[in-house]
Amino acid sequence: MTLSTLSQVTKRIRQLAVQQENKILELGEQLIKLNAVASGAQFKAMVKREGVGSRKAYYLINIVERLRPHMRYRARLQKLGWTKCQLIANRVAEEEFSDLLKFAEEHSVQELKAYGRRPTQAQRRCVLLYFTPEQYRQYERALLKCGARRRGRGVSNKEAATIRMAKIVDAAG
């Protein structure tokens, strides 16, 4: 990229950053161009100077890169805003894209976050347990026997293992 092209890209980034209308995809594309030619420190300094901020810049780059195969829906994506676009971009491989896009257009960000989860947040219940160290070691051993797995210093699949424990107690009792 030539120096004049670089200045055009930074000028366009500045224009897009201050516009009231939502141009997140175009802004993300310009940020990708800038990121390709600038070092990390240069990139951060340039986007900060243009009023974007490095964190938002990297989010927008990620969104545009993930949504690139779906740019035929560009106008619809632009209307959603960057929060919904980010949620869609994170789930793009999991869902049928057109169904996910339609849902995003008709629902709130919170509903989009919960879309496709089973069970929904409203149907879940949380249990907070306080154990002594010995009680926790006993609970952890029982979890591992019922299918939970060690993960670092903790345990994963606790919920399913706890339900298995409850079924064993129900069957015995």
TORPA-4810 file (N, C-alpha, C, O; in nm, 3 decimals):
<nodes>
NODE_1_0.086_-0.116_0.000_0.000_0.000_0.000_0.091_0.123_0.000_0.184_0.133_0.080_M
NODE_2_0.063_0.215_-0.089_0.144_0.337_-0.098_0.106_0.433_0.013_0.003_0.418_0.079_T
NODE_3_0.192_0.534_0.031_0.167_0.633_0.136_0.037_0.709_0.111_-0.037_0.737_0.205_L
NODE_4_0.009_0.742_-0.016_-0.117_0.813_-0.047_-0.237_0.723_-0.021_-0.340_0.770_0.027_S
NODE_5_-0.224_0.595_-0.053_-0.333_0.502_-0.027_-0.353_0.487_0.124_-0.467_0.480_0.171_T
NODE_6_-0.244_0.480_0.199_-0.253_0.470_0.344_-0.323_0.593_0.403_-0.406_0.579_0.493_L
NODE_7_-0.291_0.709_0.353_-0.358_0.830_0.404_-0.506_0.831_0.365_-0.589_0.881_0.440_S
NODE_8_-0.538_0.775_0.248_-0.679_0.766_0.208_-0.755_0.671_0.302_-0.868_0.699_0.342_Q
NODE_9_-0.692_0.560_0.337_-0.755_0.462_0.426_-0.778_0.526_0.563_-0.887_0.513_0.619_V
NODE_10_-0.677_0.594_0.618_-0.694_0.655_0.750_-0.798_0.768_0.745_-0.873_0.788_0.841_T
NODE_11_-0.801_0.840_0.635_-0.903_0.946_0.620_-1.043_0.883_0.618_-1.136_0.934_0.681_K
NODE_12_-1.057_0.772_0.544_-1.188_0.706_0.536_-1.227_0.648_0.672_-1.345_0.651_0.709_R
NODE_13_-1.131_0.596_0.746_-1.160_0.545_0.881_-1.212_0.658_0.968_-1.309_0.640_1.042_I
NODE_14_-1.149_0.774_0.961_-1.192_0.890_1.039_-1.335_0.928_1.002_-1.416_0.955_1.091_R
NODE_15_-1.366_0.930_0.872_-1.501_0.966_0.828_-1.604_0.866_0.879_-1.710_0.905_0.929_Q
NODE_16_-1.573_0.737_0.868_-1.667_0.633_0.910_-1.685_0.633_1.061_-1.794_0.605_1.111_L
NODE_17_-1.580_0.663_1.135_-1.586_0.662_1.281_-1.679_0.770_1.335_-1.740_0.751_1.440_A
NODE_18_-1.691_0.883_1.265_-1.773_0.992_1.315_-1.913_0.997_1.255_-1.998_1.072_1.301_V
NODE_19_-1.938_0.916_1.153_-2.070_0.918_1.089_-2.176_0.866_1.185_-2.151_0.774_1.264_Q
NODE_20_-2.293_0.926_1.177_-2.404_0.882_1.261_-2.465_0.751_1.210_-2.506_0.666_1.289_Q
NODE_21_-2.470_0.737_1.079_-2.527_0.613_1.025_-2.431_0.498_1.046_-2.309_0.517_1.055_E
NODE_22_-2.484_0.379_1.052_-2.406_0.262_1.088_-2.332_0.207_0.966_-2.394_0.155_0.874_N
NODE_23_-2.201_0.219_0.966_-2.117_0.171_0.857_-2.011_0.076_0.910_-1.895_0.083_0.869_K
NODE_24_-2.049_-0.011_1.001_-1.951_-0.094_1.069_-1.876_-0.188_0.975_-1.757_-0.212_0.993_I
NODE_25_-1.944_-0.243_0.874_-1.877_-0.337_0.786_-1.772_-0.267_0.701_-1.662_-0.318_0.683_L
NODE_26_-1.806_-0.150_0.649_-1.707_-0.075_0.572_-1.591_-0.031_0.660_-1.476_-0.037_0.618_E
NODE_27_-1.621_0.013_0.781_-1.517_0.052_0.874_-1.426_-0.067_0.903_-1.303_-0.052_0.906_L
NODE_28_-1.484_-0.183_0.925_-1.405_-0.304_0.948_-1.316_-0.338_0.831_-1.202_-0.380_0.850_G
NODE_29_-1.366_-0.321_0.709_-1.286_-0.348_0.589_-1.168_-0.252_0.579_-1.057_-0.292_0.544_E
NODE_30_-1.191_-0.125_0.610_-1.082_-0.027_0.608_-0.979_-0.058_0.717_-0.859_-0.042_0.696_Q
NODE_31_-1.026_-0.102_0.833_-0.935_-0.139_0.941_-0.850_-0.260_0.904_-0.733_-0.269_0.943_L
NODE_32_-0.908_-0.355_0.830_-0.832_-0.471_0.782_-0.719_-0.424_0.691_-0.606_-0.472_0.703_I
NODE_33_-0.749_-0.331_0.601_-0.646_-0.277_0.511_-0.534_-0.211_0.591_-0.416_-0.233_0.564_K
NODE_34_-0.571_-0.131_0.689_-0.473_-0.061_0.771_-0.390_-0.161_0.852_-0.268_-0.146_0.862_L
NODE_35_-0.454_-0.260_0.909_-0.386_-0.360_0.990_-0.285_-0.441_0.907_-0.184_-0.487_0.960_N
NODE_36_-0.313_-0.457_0.779_-0.225_-0.535_0.693_-0.091_-0.467_0.669_0.009_-0.534_0.646_A
NODE_37_-0.087_-0.335_0.675_0.036_-0.263_0.643_0.103_-0.199_0.764_0.221_-0.163_0.756_V
NODE_38_0.034_-0.185_0.872_0.091_-0.118_0.989_0.133_-0.221_1.093_0.073_-0.328_1.104_A
NODE_39_0.237_-0.188_1.170_0.276_-0.275_1.281_0.169_-0.264_1.389_0.082_-0.177_1.383_S
NODE_40_0.176_-0.351_1.488_0.076_-0.349_1.594_0.069_-0.215_1.666_-0.040_-0.162_1.690_G
NODE_41_0.185_-0.161_1.700_0.189_-0.032_1.771_0.140_0.081_1.681_0.066_0.169_1.726_A
NODE_42_0.181_0.078_1.555_0.136_0.181_1.460_-0.016_0.174_1.442_-0.084_0.277_1.442_Q
NODE_43_-0.067_0.053_1.428_-0.210_0.034_1.408_-0.287_0.092_1.527_-0.382_0.167_1.508_F
NODE_44_-0.246_0.056_1.648_-0.314_0.105_1.768_-0.312_0.258_1.775_-0.412_0.321_1.807_K
NODE_45_-0.196_0.315_1.745_-0.183_0.461_1.750_-0.272_0.527_1.645_-0.337_0.628_1.672_A
NODE_46_-0.275_0.470_1.524_-0.354_0.530_1.415_-0.503_0.523_1.444_-0.574_0.621_1.424_M
NODE_47_-0.551_0.408_1.489_-0.695_0.397_1.514_-0.737_0.483_1.632_-0.848_0.537_1.634_V
NODE_48_-0.649_0.495_1.732_-0.680_0.583_1.845_-0.691_0.727_1.797_-0.782_0.800_1.837_K
NODE_49_-0.597_0.768_1.712_-0.598_0.903_1.659_-0.723_0.930_1.575_-0.774_1.043_1.572_R
NODE_50_-0.772_0.827_1.507_-0.891_0.843_1.422_-1.021_0.829_1.500_-1.129_0.843_1.443_E
NODE_51_-1.011_0.801_1.629_-1.130_0.799_1.714_-1.202_0.667_1.723_-1.321_0.664_1.755_G
NODE_52_-1.133_0.556_1.695_-1.199_0.426_1.701_-1.164_0.352_1.829_-1.253_0.301_1.897_V
NODE_53_-1.038_0.345_1.865_-0.995_0.266_1.980_-0.954_0.127_1.934_-1.022_0.067_1.851_G
NODE_54_-0.844_0.077_1.986_-0.789_-0.049_1.935_-0.878_-0.169_1.966_-0.889_-0.259_1.883_S
NODE_55_-0.941_-0.172_2.081_-1.026_-0.287_2.115_-1.143_-0.298_2.017_-1.169_-0.406_1.963_R
NODE_56_-1.212_-0.187_1.994_-1.323_-0.188_1.899_-1.273_-0.220_1.759_-1.340_-0.291_1.684_K
NODE_57_-1.156_-0.169_1.723_-1.100_-0.196_1.590_-1.079_-0.345_1.568_-1.114_-0.399_1.463_A
NODE_58_-1.021_-0.411_1.667_-0.997_-0.556_1.653_-1.128_-0.634_1.651_-1.140_-0.734_1.580_Y
NODE_59_-1.228_-0.590_1.728_-1.359_-0.653_1.722_-1.419_-0.640_1.582_-1.470_-0.738_1.526_Y
NODE_60_-1.411_-0.521_1.525_-1.468_-0.499_1.392_-1.396_-0.581_1.286_-1.459_-0.635_1.196_L
NODE_61_-1.264_-0.590_1.297_-1.187_-0.672_1.203_-1.235_-0.817_1.212_-1.257_-0.882_1.109_I
NODE_62_-1.249_-0.867_1.333_-1.294_-1.005_1.353_-1.433_-1.027_1.294_-1.458_-1.128_1.228_N
NODE_63_-1.522_-0.933_1.318_-1.659_-0.945_1.266_-1.658_-0.952_1.114_-1.721_-1.040_1.056_I
NODE_64_-1.588_-0.860_1.051_-1.586_-0.855_0.904_-1.522_-0.981_0.846_-1.572_-1.035_0.748_V
NODE_65_-1.413_-1.028_0.906_-1.349_-1.149_0.854_-1.441_-1.270_0.863_-1.445_-1.351_0.771_E
NODE_66_-1.514_-1.282_0.973_-1.604_-1.397_0.988_-1.729_-1.386_0.901_-1.782_-1.488_0.855_R
NODE_67_-1.775_-1.264_0.877_-1.896_-1.245_0.797_-1.867_-1.231_0.648_-1.961_-1.223_0.568_L
NODE_68_-1.741_-1.228_0.610_-1.704_-1.208_0.469_-1.779_-1.300_0.371_-1.822_-1.253_0.266_R
NODE_69_-1.797_-1.428_0.402_-1.870_-1.515_0.308_-2.019_-1.480_0.294_-2.086_-1.530_0.204_P
NODE_70_-2.071_-1.394_0.381_-2.214_-1.362_0.383_-2.241_-1.217_0.345_-2.344_-1.162_0.385_H
NODE_71_-2.153_-1.156_0.272_-2.168_-1.014_0.240_-2.282_-0.986_0.142_-2.314_-0.870_0.116_M
NODE_72_-2.342_-1.090_0.088_-2.462_-1.065_0.006_-2.576_-1.009_0.092_-2.671_-0.951_0.040_R
NODE_73_-2.565_-1.027_0.223_-2.662_-0.973_0.319_-2.612_-0.842_0.380_-2.661_-0.802_0.486_Y
NODE_74_-2.518_-0.776_0.318_-2.450_-0.659_0.373_-2.547_-0.553_0.426_-2.530_-0.505_0.538_R
NODE_75_-2.647_-0.516_0.347_-2.740_-0.410_0.388_-2.816_-0.450_0.515_-2.835_-0.368_0.604_A
NODE_76_-2.857_-0.574_0.522_-2.930_-0.621_0.640_-2.838_-0.625_0.762_-2.880_-0.589_0.872_R
NODE_77_-2.714_-0.668_0.743_-2.618_-0.673_0.853_-2.588_-0.533_0.905_-2.577_-0.512_1.026_L
NODE_78_-2.574_-0.437_0.814_-2.546_-0.298_0.853_-2.654_-0.245_0.946_-2.623_-0.174_1.042_Q
NODE_79_-2.777_-0.280_0.920_-2.888_-0.230_1.001_-2.888_-0.287_1.143_-2.942_-0.225_1.235_K
NODE_80_-2.828_-0.403_1.161_-2.830_-0.469_1.291_-2.743_-0.399_1.395_-2.778_-0.397_1.513_L
NODE_81_-2.633_-0.344_1.354_-2.539_-0.284_1.449_-2.430_-0.381_1.485_-2.437_-0.500_1.455_G
NODE_82_-2.327_-0.328_1.549_-2.209_-0.411_1.568_-2.224_-0.515_1.677_-2.156_-0.617_1.670_W
NODE_83_-2.308_-0.495_1.777_-2.325_-0.596_1.882_-2.392_-0.722_1.826_-2.345_-0.833_1.850_T
NODE_84_-2.501_-0.704_1.753_-2.568_-0.819_1.694_-2.480_-0.884_1.587_-2.477_-1.007_1.576_K
NODE_85_-2.409_-0.804_1.510_-2.318_-0.861_1.409_-2.210_-0.945_1.475_-2.171_-1.049_1.422_C
NODE_86_-2.162_-0.900_1.589_-2.060_-0.977_1.660_-2.117_-1.111_1.708_-2.051_-1.214_1.698_Q
NODE_87_-2.239_-1.109_1.761_-2.302_-1.234_1.805_-2.323_-1.329_1.688_-2.298_-1.449_1.700_L
NODE_88_-2.367_-1.276_1.576_-2.387_-1.359_1.457_-2.254_-1.413_1.408_-2.245_-1.531_1.374_I
NODE_89_-2.152_-1.330_1.404_-2.019_-1.373_1.357_-1.965_-1.486_1.443_-1.900_-1.577_1.391_A
NODE_90_-1.990_-1.482_1.573_-1.941_-1.588_1.661_-2.015_-1.719_1.643_-1.964_-1.825_1.679_N
NODE_91_-2.135_-1.715_1.587_-2.216_-1.835_1.571_-2.234_-1.876_1.426_-2.306_-1.970_1.397_R
NODE_92_-2.169_-1.806_1.336_-2.193_-1.824_1.194_-2.172_-1.969_1.148_-2.242_-2.015_1.058_V
NODE_93_-2.078_-2.040_1.207_-2.053_-2.178_1.167_-2.157_-2.274_1.224_-2.177_-2.383_1.171_A
NODE_94_-2.222_-2.235_1.332_-2.315_-2.324_1.401_-2.455_-2.325_1.338_-2.522_-2.429_1.336_E
NODE_95_-2.499_-2.215_1.288_-2.638_-2.199_1.251_-2.654_-2.179_1.101_-2.559_-2.145_1.031_E
NODE_96_-2.774_-2.201_1.053_-2.810_-2.163_0.918_-2.812_-2.011_0.915_-2.891_-1.949_0.986_E
NODE_97_-2.727_-1.949_0.834_-2.704_-1.805_0.843_-2.830_-1.724_0.818_-2.857_-1.629_0.892_F
NODE_98_-2.908_-1.757_0.717_-3.026_-1.676_0.687_-3.128_-1.682_0.800_-3.194_-1.582_0.829_S
NODE_99_-3.142_-1.798_0.865_-3.232_-1.809_0.981_-3.182_-1.725_1.098_-3.260_-1.657_1.165_D
NODE_100_-3.052_-1.730_1.120_-2.992_-1.653_1.229_-3.006_-1.503_1.203_-3.034_-1.427_1.296_L
NODE_101_-2.986_-1.461_1.080_-2.999_-1.320_1.044_-3.143_-1.273_1.062_-3.167_-1.165_1.116_L
NODE_102_-3.239_-1.353_1.018_-3.380_-1.318_1.033_-3.417_-1.305_1.181_-3.488_-1.212_1.220_K
NODE_103_-3.370_-1.397_1.262_-3.396_-1.391_1.405_-3.337_-1.264_1.465_-3.402_-1.199_1.547_F
NODE_104_-3.215_-1.229_1.426_-3.148_-1.109_1.479_-3.224_-0.982_1.443_-3.230_-0.888_1.522_A
NODE_105_-3.282_-0.980_1.325_-3.358_-0.862_1.281_-3.486_-0.844_1.363_-3.532_-0.731_1.382_E
NODE_106_-3.543_-0.953_1.410_-3.672_-0.948_1.476_-3.665_-0.951_1.629_-3.767_-0.935_1.696_E
NODE_107_-3.545_-0.970_1.686_-3.534_-0.987_1.831_-3.424_-0.900_1.890_-3.343_-0.841_1.819_H
NODE_108_-3.425_-0.892_2.022_-3.327_-0.811_2.095_-3.191_-0.882_2.102_-3.180_-0.999_2.066_S
NODE_109_-3.091_-0.811_2.149_-2.958_-0.867_2.166_-2.963_-0.982_2.266_-2.901_-1.087_2.244_V
NODE_110_-3.035_-0.963_2.376_-3.044_-1.069_2.477_-3.111_-1.195_2.422_-3.067_-1.306_2.452_Q
NODE_111_-3.214_-1.177_2.343_-3.281_-1.293_2.283_-3.189_-1.361_2.181_-3.190_-1.483_2.167_E
NODE_112_-3.109_-1.281_2.111_-3.014_-1.337_2.015_-2.906_-1.417_2.088_-2.864_-1.523_2.041_L
NODE_113_-2.862_-1.368_2.204_-2.763_-1.442_2.283_-2.818_-1.579_2.323_-2.744_-1.678_2.324_K
NODE_114_-2.946_-1.584_2.356_-3.008_-1.709_2.402_-3.054_-1.798_2.287_-3.089_-1.914_2.310_A
NODE_115_-3.055_-1.747_2.165_-3.107_-1.821_2.050_-3.034_-1.954_2.033_-2.912_-1.959_2.026_Y
NODE_116_-3.110_-2.059_2.026_-3.055_-2.191_2.000_-3.004_-2.263_2.122_-2.970_-2.381_2.114_G
NODE_117_-2.997_-2.196_2.236_-2.954_-2.264_2.358_-3.066_-2.350_2.410_-3.184_-2.316_2.398_R
NODE_118_-3.029_-2.461_2.466_-3.128_-2.546_2.531_-3.077_-2.581_2.666_-2.962_-2.624_2.677_R
NODE_119_-3.150_-2.569_2.764_-3.273_-2.491_2.775_-3.242_-2.342_2.778_-3.127_-2.301_2.795_P
NODE_120_-3.344_-2.262_2.763_-3.323_-2.117_2.764_-3.285_-2.073_2.905_-3.307_-2.146_3.002_T
NODE_121_-3.230_-1.954_2.916_-3.191_-1.901_3.046_-3.308_-1.899_3.143_-3.290_-1.925_3.262_Q
NODE_122_-3.428_-1.868_3.095_-3.545_-1.861_3.183_-3.580_-1.997_3.241_-3.641_-2.004_3.347_A
NODE_123_-3.542_-2.104_3.173_-3.576_-2.238_3.219_-3.469_-2.297_3.311_-3.492_-2.402_3.370_Q
NODE_124_-3.355_-2.233_3.324_-3.246_-2.285_3.407_-3.259_-2.237_3.550_-3.320_-2.134_3.578_R
NODE_125_-3.202_-2.314_3.640_-3.196_-2.277_3.780_-3.051_-2.288_3.825_-2.977_-2.375_3.779_R
NODE_126_-3.011_-2.201_3.913_-2.875_-2.198_3.964_-2.874_-2.246_4.109_-2.962_-2.211_4.188_C
NODE_127_-2.774_-2.327_4.142_-2.759_-2.376_4.278_-2.620_-2.335_4.326_-2.521_-2.366_4.260_V
NODE_128_-2.613_-2.267_4.437_-2.487_-2.225_4.497_-2.464_-2.309_4.621_-2.547_-2.311_4.711_L
NODE_129_-2.351_-2.379_4.625_-2.322_-2.468_4.737_-2.193_-2.423_4.806_-2.096_-2.385_4.740_L
NODE_130_-2.193_-2.428_4.938_-2.074_-2.397_5.016_-2.029_-2.524_5.085_-2.105_-2.584_5.161_Y
NODE_131_-1.904_-2.565_5.059_-1.850_-2.687_5.117_-1.725_-2.656_5.198_-1.654_-2.559_5.173_F
NODE_132_-1.700_-2.741_5.296_-1.569_-2.739_5.362_-1.472_-2.803_5.263_-1.517_-2.866_5.167_T
NODE_133_-1.343_-2.790_5.283_-1.249_-2.855_5.191_-1.271_-3.006_5.178_-1.265_-3.059_5.067_P
NODE_134_-1.297_-3.074_5.288_-1.320_-3.220_5.282_-1.450_-3.251_5.207_-1.454_-3.343_5.125_E
NODE_135_-1.556_-3.175_5.234_-1.682_-3.197_5.163_-1.664_-3.175_5.012_-1.720_-3.249_4.931_Q
NODE_136_-1.586_-3.073_4.975_-1.566_-3.047_4.832_-1.489_-3.162_4.767_-1.521_-3.203_4.656_Y
NODE_137_-1.385_-3.214_4.836_-1.310_-3.328_4.779_-1.403_-3.446_4.759_-1.392_-3.516_4.658_R
NODE_138_-1.494_-3.470_4.853_-1.590_-3.580_4.841_-1.685_-3.555_4.723_-1.712_-3.645_4.644_Q
NODE_139_-1.734_-3.433_4.712_-1.823_-3.395_4.602_-1.751_-3.410_4.468_-1.808_-3.462_4.372_Y
NODE_140_-1.627_-3.364_4.463_-1.549_-3.373_4.339_-1.526_-3.519_4.298_-1.538_-3.552_4.180_E
NODE_141_-1.494_-3.607_4.394_-1.476_-3.750_4.364_-1.606_-3.808_4.307_-1.603_-3.884_4.211_R
NODE_142_-1.719_-3.771_4.368_-1.848_-3.822_4.319_-1.876_-3.771_4.177_-1.925_-3.846_4.093_A
NODE_143_-1.846_-3.644_4.152_-1.864_-3.589_4.017_-1.783_-3.666_3.915_-1.834_-3.702_3.808_L
NODE_144_-1.656_-3.691_3.947_-1.568_-3.762_3.854_-1.618_-3.904_3.828_-1.607_-3.953_3.716_L
NODE_145_-1.672_-3.970_3.930_-1.727_-4.105_3.913_-1.852_-4.103_3.826_-1.886_-4.202_3.762_K
NODE_146_-1.921_-3.989_3.824_-2.046_-3.978_3.748_-2.027_-3.911_3.611_-2.124_-3.869_3.549_C
NODE_147_-1.903_-3.901_3.564_-1.882_-3.855_3.427_-1.823_-3.716_3.409_-1.796_-3.676_3.296_G
NODE_148_-1.803_-3.642_3.517_-1.738_-3.511_3.502_-1.591_-3.533_3.469_-1.538_-3.642_3.491_A
NODE_149_-1.524_-3.431_3.417_-1.383_-3.440_3.378_-1.302_-3.330_3.446_-1.351_-3.219_3.466_R
NODE_150_-1.179_-3.362_3.480_-1.088_-3.259_3.532_-1.056_-3.160_3.422_-1.035_-3.198_3.306_R
NODE_151_-1.053_-3.034_3.460_-1.017_-2.929_3.364_-0.936_-2.826_3.442_-0.992_-2.745_3.516_R
NODE_152_-0.806_-2.830_3.425_-0.719_-2.743_3.503_-0.733_-2.778_3.649_-0.722_-2.894_3.688_G
NODE_153_-0.759_-2.677_3.731_-0.780_-2.702_3.874_-0.927_-2.729_3.905_-0.962_-2.757_4.019_R
NODE_154_-1.012_-2.721_3.804_-1.155_-2.738_3.826_-1.210_-2.865_3.763_-1.135_-2.957_3.730_G
NODE_155_-1.340_-2.867_3.747_-1.412_-2.983_3.693_-1.511_-2.932_3.589_-1.582_-2.834_3.613_V
NODE_156_-1.517_-2.998_3.473_-1.616_-2.962_3.372_-1.727_-3.068_3.371_-1.710_-3.177_3.425_S
NODE_157_-1.838_-3.035_3.310_-1.957_-3.121_3.302_-2.015_-3.152_3.440_-2.067_-3.261_3.463_N
NODE_158_-2.005_-3.056_3.531_-2.057_-3.074_3.667_-2.207_-3.095_3.669_-2.259_-3.176_3.744_K
NODE_159_-2.277_-3.019_3.583_-2.423_-3.025_3.584_-2.472_-3.165_3.549_-2.556_-3.222_3.619_E
NODE_160_-2.420_-3.221_3.439_-2.464_-3.354_3.396_-2.426_-3.459_3.499_-2.505_-3.550_3.525_A
NODE_161_-2.308_-3.448_3.558_-2.265_-3.544_3.660_-2.353_-3.534_3.785_-2.385_-3.636_3.847_A
NODE_162_-2.391_-3.413_3.824_-2.478_-3.395_3.940_-2.614_-3.458_3.915_-2.671_-3.521_4.005_T
NODE_163_-2.667_-3.442_3.795_-2.796_-3.506_3.762_-2.783_-3.658_3.766_-2.873_-3.726_3.813_I
NODE_164_-2.669_-3.712_3.717_-2.648_-3.857_3.725_-2.647_-3.904_3.871_-2.704_-4.008_3.905_R
NODE_165_-2.581_-3.825_3.959_-2.580_-3.858_4.102_-2.723_-3.859_4.157_-2.759_-3.949_4.233_M
NODE_166_-2.802_-3.760_4.120_-2.940_-3.751_4.168_-3.022_-3.871_4.120_-3.105_-3.923_4.194_A
NODE_167_-3.000_-3.916_3.996_-3.071_-4.033_3.945_-3.032_-4.160_4.020_-3.116_-4.247_4.044_K
NODE_168_-2.905_-4.170_4.056_-2.859_-4.286_4.133_-2.928_-4.288_4.270_-2.974_-4.393_4.315_I
NODE_169_-2.935_-4.174_4.333_-3.002_-4.164_4.465_-3.149_-4.195_4.451_-3.205_-4.265_4.535_V
NODE_170_-3.215_-4.143_4.346_-3.358_-4.171_4.323_-3.380_-4.320_4.302_-3.475_-4.377_4.357_D
NODE_171_-3.294_-4.385_4.224_-3.311_-4.527_4.196_-3.288_-4.612_4.320_-3.350_-4.717_4.337_A
NODE_172_-3.200_-4.566_4.408_-3.170_-4.642_4.529_-3.278_-4.624_4.638_-3.292_-4.705_4.730_A
NODE_173_-3.351_-4.516_4.622_-3.430_-4.484_4.731_-3.567_-4.485_4.751_-3.615_-4.451_4.859_G
</nodes>
